Amino acid sequence: MKKSLYVTFFGEFTLSCSKLDKPAAAHGQSSRRVWTFLQYLCAFHQRGVSQEDIIEAVWGEAEVADPVGALKTILHRARMVLEGLGFPDGKKVLLYRRGCYSWSPEVELHLDTEELDRLYARFSAAPEESLSDVLEFLPRYGGDFLPDEDVNSWALSLRTFYHTRYLQISWGAAKLLQGQGRFSEAIDICRTATTLDPYDERAQLLLIRLLHASGATQTALRHYRTISELYMNQLGVSPSPEMVALYQEISRAGSEEKLELGAVREQLLERGSVKGPFFCDYAVFQDIYRLTARSMSRSGDVAQLALLTITEGGEEPLEARQRVAAMDALRDFGLSILRPGDVAARVSPSQVLLLLRCASRERAETALRRILAAFVCTLIGKKVGIQATLLPVLAAGVQEGEGVFSND
């Protein structure tokens, strides 16, 4: 009679003889190499594993004096782990014959990776028919393949493979639920997927669409701004044109019903503090800039465009965390001295654009010096510098010189 061995790779590596038994987990044992040995044999259980392959999997590029002798000890300890799970004789479970390691034919392995493989194939062929099975599986997905392991290339490639497969099946299920009007379930799936991988733009786009479709438009807009800031801080990039277009589409979306002016004014009212400049995305900044330039041609007012750039502190480039700290200090302390009518937008990980409205060049220079002085008083401001460049907003095609300021 065959005995079963249930194996999980997603979230953490565990072994158990029954779904009801408490599994044995790698973090509860002392020898990492014993568990790497078991992981590799489970992952490739459908074929025999050569001694050369298992040495590469367990030790990688590390030098070991007697790998064959060390493997004998590891095999013995791995069999003891299996006996601790309930197998009467580990030697009859893990076999070593003619230079190859394998599982006994009397042991039937059940892997969560293979469950995902089967489900993915069925879902790809018949998505609607297998949707209920996908929805049952997704909450049981514990995370990436061996996420806590500092593993060799064999595990890294599988981690990437199953990470992609999970995201694809999650996105597909959420799209089907969206088509069925089951927005709450689809949102939950997308939130879980984007928590695991916040840089998967397809899932982020779908989540924003679902939030908007469910009536949570302001939540959708806030989520876009959160993602925009994350991409800038961690990747140094702005959201894709598709995501920006979606944000603009949702922002402009209006009701088909006739509007009452008082209700519109209430919606337009800015909540909370109005101190400091108006922070916005670059796409919004462009519209405000163009509107300002248009109005200047009739009013005769002047405005200034400034670019603040965080400079490297010394010969080494700034680390991402230093850029984030510097940008936070610049926003919270330096830019807080600006007027509520001024406008600011972050355009790169280390740059901020300012639109100083109704400001002469002299007043703009004074404002920039005050910003630099406030920033240099912060802890991070003592370690990094800021360079400020200034140009007039062009209302009639007049090109003027560029001024440069720095706290270096």
N, C-alpha and C positions, 0 to 999 in steps of 0.2 A: 504493500500500500504506500502510495506516494505521500511525502510530507511536504507542506508548503512553507515557503520563506517569503515574507512580505518585506519589500525593500522600498524605502523612500529616498529620493535624491533631492527633491524640491524643498527648499527651506533648510533642511538638514538631513544628514545621512542617518537612517535608522534601520534596524533589523528586528523582525518579530516572527514568531511561528504562527500567530493568529492575529486577525484584525482587532481582537478583543484584548490581547495581551499587551502589557506595557513594553514598548520597544526598547531595545538597547541602542543608545546613541553614542556617537563618536566622542562627544565632549565629556562623556562620563568615564572615559577610559584614559589610561596613562600613555599608551604608545600610539603616537600618530601614525607610524609606519604600518602597524598592524591594521589600522582602519583604512589607510590608503590601499593596502593589499586587498582587503575585502571589497572596497569600493570598485577597484579596477576589475576584479573577478566578477562582481555583480553586473557591472556595466557591459562587460563582454562575455556574459555567461553562455551565449549561444555557440561559442567556439572555445577550443582549448587555448590557453594563454601560455606562450613560451616563456622560458626562464629569462631570456634576454628582454622580452617586453615588460615583464613584471619588475625587473631590476631598474629599467628606465623609468617606469611609472612610480616606483617607490623612492628612488634616490635622485632621479633626474640627472643633472650634471655633477652632483656631488661625488667626491671620491670616497670609496669604501674599500677597506683592505681585503675583506673576504665576503663578497656579496652572496656567494652560494651558501656559505655557512650561516650568514645572517638570515638568509631566506628560510633556512630550516627552522631557526628559532621563531621567525615570524609566522610560518605555517603552523607550528605547534601552538602558538598563542592564539592564532585565528581559530583553530579548531576548538580551543578552550572557550572562546567567546560563543561559538555555536552550541557547545554543550551547555553553556549557561543559559541559552535560550530554550533548552528542552530537548535537543537532539541527544540521543543516548551515547553515540560514539562519533566524535568529530572526524576521525580517520575515514569513516564511511560516508561522510558528507563532502568534505574537500579532498579531492584526489590529486595525487602527483604520480604521473606515469610517463616514462620516456621523455623527460625534460619538459613536460607540459602540466599545467595546473588546470583543473576543471571541477565542475560540480557533479555529484553523483546523479545518474539518471533517475534515481528515486526521489530527488528533491525538485519540486516545481517552484520556480521563482516567479513572483508577481511584482513587477517594477512599475512605479508610478510614471516613469518615462515612457514605458511601452503603452501604458493606458492612454497617455496624451497622444502618442503616435497613432494609435488606433482611432481615437476620437477625432484627431485632425483629418485623417483620411476620410472618415465617414462624413464629417462636416463639410469638407471640400467637395464631396460628391453629391451630398443631399443636405444642404444647410437647414432647411425648415424641418425636415424629418428628424434630424439629430439635435435640434436646438435644446430640447429639454435635457438631454444628456450632457450637453455642454454647460448648461446652467447649473446642473448638479455637480459637475466637476470643478468649475472655477472657484467656488469658495474653499475647496480642499487644496487648492494650489498654494503651497506654503512659501514660495519664493523661488529664486534662481537655483539652478543646478549647483549643489555644493557651494553655497554662497560664502561660507566662512572659511573656506579652504584656500591656502596659498598653494595652488596646485600647478601641475605641469601642463604642457600644451594639450594633452589628451582631454583633460577635464575642461580647460578653457574653451576649446572648440565646441564641446558638448554644451557648455553653459551658454555660449552665444547662440547655438542652434536652437535650444529649447526656449531661451528667452524670446527669440524671434517668433517661434511657433506659438508660444503663449500669447504674445501681443497680437498676432494675426487672428487667433481664434477668439480672443476677447473683443477685438474690433469688429469682427464679423458678427458675433452674437449681439453686440450693442447696436449695430446697424439694422439687424433684423428686428430687434425690439423697438427701435426708433420707427421703423415702418409700420409696426403694429400699434404704435401710440403708447407703448409701455415705457414711458420716459424715466420713471423713477428707477426701474430695474437697470435700464441702460446707463443711467448716470452712475449708479453704484459700481457697475462693471468698469466704466471708464475711470472713475476715481481710483479704484484699486490698481488698474493698469498704469495710470500716470503716477501713482505713488511709487510703484516699483521702478518705473522708467519715466521720469519727468521730461526727458528729452525726446520722447516719441511724439513727433508733431501730429501724426495722423490721429492718434488717440486724443491729444489735446484739442485739436480742431473739432473733433466729434463731441467732446465734452462741452465745449463752448456752445456749439449748435444745440445740443440737448438742453442745456440750462436755459438758453433763450426760448426754445420751443416749449419748455415746461412752464414758462412764465417768469422764470428767475433771471430776467434780463440784467439787472444790476449785478447779480452774482456772476453772470457770464462776463460782464465787462471787468469786474474786479479780478476775475481769474485770468483774463487776458493780461491785465497789467502786472499781476504776480508773475506770470510766465515770461512776460517781456523783460522784467527785471532779472529773473533767474537766468535767462539766456544771455543777457548782457554781462552779468556778474561772473557766470561760470564758463561761458563759451566765447564771450567777447563778440557776439553777433546779435543783430536785431531779429525780431520775428520775420518769418518769410512773407513775401508779398501776399500770398494767399491768406495768411493769418491776419495781416493788417487789413486786407480787404474785408474779411469777415467781421473784424472789429468795427470798421467804418459802416458796414451794412447794418449791423445790430444797433450801432449808435444812432443811425438815421431812421431806424424802423419806427413807424408810427401806426397809429390805429386807423382802421378804415372808417371808424365812426367820426361824426362831427365833434370838434373839440370846443371846449369852453375856455375863454382866454384866462380866466382866473386859475383854472386847473393847470393850464400850460405854464403859467407863471410860477405856480407852486412846484411843478416838476423842474423848472429851470433854476430854482433857488438853490444856491450853494450852501450846503450844511457845514456846520463846524467852524473852526477858526479860518479866518481869511487873512491871517498875517503872512508876510513873506510873499514870494512870487507864486504865480500860477504854474504848477508843474503839470506837464502833459507829455504825450508821446510825440515823436518827431513828426508824424503825419499831421497831427493836430497843430503842432507848432508851425508847420509850413502854411496852413490855412490862415492862422492868426497873423503871421508875417505878411502874407499877401494882402490881407484885409487892411493891416496897418499901413502898408505901402500905398494902397489905393486911397485911403483917407488922407494921407499926407499931401497928395497932389492937390487936394482942394482946401485943406485946412491950413497948410503952411507949417504944420508942426514938424518937429524933427524927432528921430528915434535912432537908437544905436543897436548894433548887433555885436555881441561879444562871444568869444569862444574861450572857455577855461579848460586847460589841459594839465592833468597831474603829471609831473615829470618824475623821472627815476631818481631815487635817492642813492647816488653813488654809481659805481660801475655796473653793478648787478641790476637786471630788470626787476621791476616790482613783482612780487608774488600776487596771485589772485586775491588772497585774503587782505593784503595790504591795500590793493586798489579799492576793494569793497569798503574797508575802514576809512580810507581817505575820502571816498565819495560820500559816505554817510556823514563824516565830519564837515565836509564842504556844504552839504545840504542843510544839516542841522544848525551849523554855527555861521559859516560864511554867508550863504545865500539868504539866511533869515533876516538880514538887514535890508533886503530889497523891498520895494513897495508892492502892495497887492496887485497893482496893475501891470507889473512886469511879468514876463513869461520865461519859463525854463524848460529845457528838454535834454535828456541824456541821449547822446548820439553815438557813444562808444564806451567801452569799459572805463576809459579814463578822461572822457570829455563831456562837457556840458555846454549847451548853447543858451545864451541869454538874449532876450529881446527887451531892451530898456526903452520903454515907450515914453514919449513926451520928455525926452532927456537930451540936453545939449551934449556935445563932446566933453566939455569940462565937467559937467555933472556926472557923466558916465565914467570918466577917469577917476573922479573922487569915489564913486560907488565901488569901482573895481579895487581901488587901494584899500578901502574899508573891508571888502571881502577877503583880500589877501591877508590883511592884518588880523582879522578874526580867525582865519584858518590857521595861521602860524602859531596862534596861542593854544591850539589843541595838541594833544599828545602825538597824534600821527603827523600833524602839521610841522612838528619839529624835526621829522625824519624825511619828509618828501617835500617837493616844491610844487608850485602851481604857476603856469604861465598863462597870461591873459592877452588875447588879441582883440582889437576893436576896429569896427568899420561902421560907417553910417548906413542906415537903411536907405536904399535907393528908391526915391519916389519919381525921379524924372531922368533916369539913366546917367546920373553923375557919378563918376568913379573917383573916390578920394583915397588918400594914403592910409596905410594900416599902422596902428600903434601897438606896441608890445609892452606888457608889464610882467613882472615876475617877482615872486617872493624868495627866489634863490639867493 
